[in-house]
Amino acid sequence: KIKINGHTSNEGSIRYNNQLSYNRANAVYQFLKSYGIINQMEVFGYGSSQQIYNQNDEQNNPKNRRVEINLIDGFLNVDIFFFSENHLKKILFILDKLTTK
């Protein structure tokens, strides 16, 4: 099972950020699907509710704009954070190995 979580910085309204984070996660879902990753996937958008960097620091706001991929398989729970499409492409091989049985 793969859980894809979208996040945003705290810039913008709550409604806008919730939709943006869902769209961000859904784009990753579509990307993985296009590469043949077809395991059960769930998409979530958390907006700015789960910041990992100081919310008041303009330098770190871009780092909160992220997608997390959680691989959940029995006792295995692997979290993968990425900040760009290049990072995502680099983990496709790992995802394929972890999700192919």
Secondary structure as GFF3:
##gff-version 3
##sequence-region A 1 101
A	DSSP	beta_strand	2	6	.	.	.	ID=ss1
A	DSSP	alpha_helix	14	34	.	.	.	ID=ss2
A	DSSP	beta_strand	41	45	.	.	.	ID=ss3
A	DSSP	alpha_helix	61	64	.	.	.	ID=ss4
A	DSSP	beta_strand	67	73	.	.	.	ID=ss5
A	DSSP	beta_strand	76	82	.	.	.	ID=ss6
A	DSSP	alpha_helix	85	99	.	.	.	ID=ss7
###
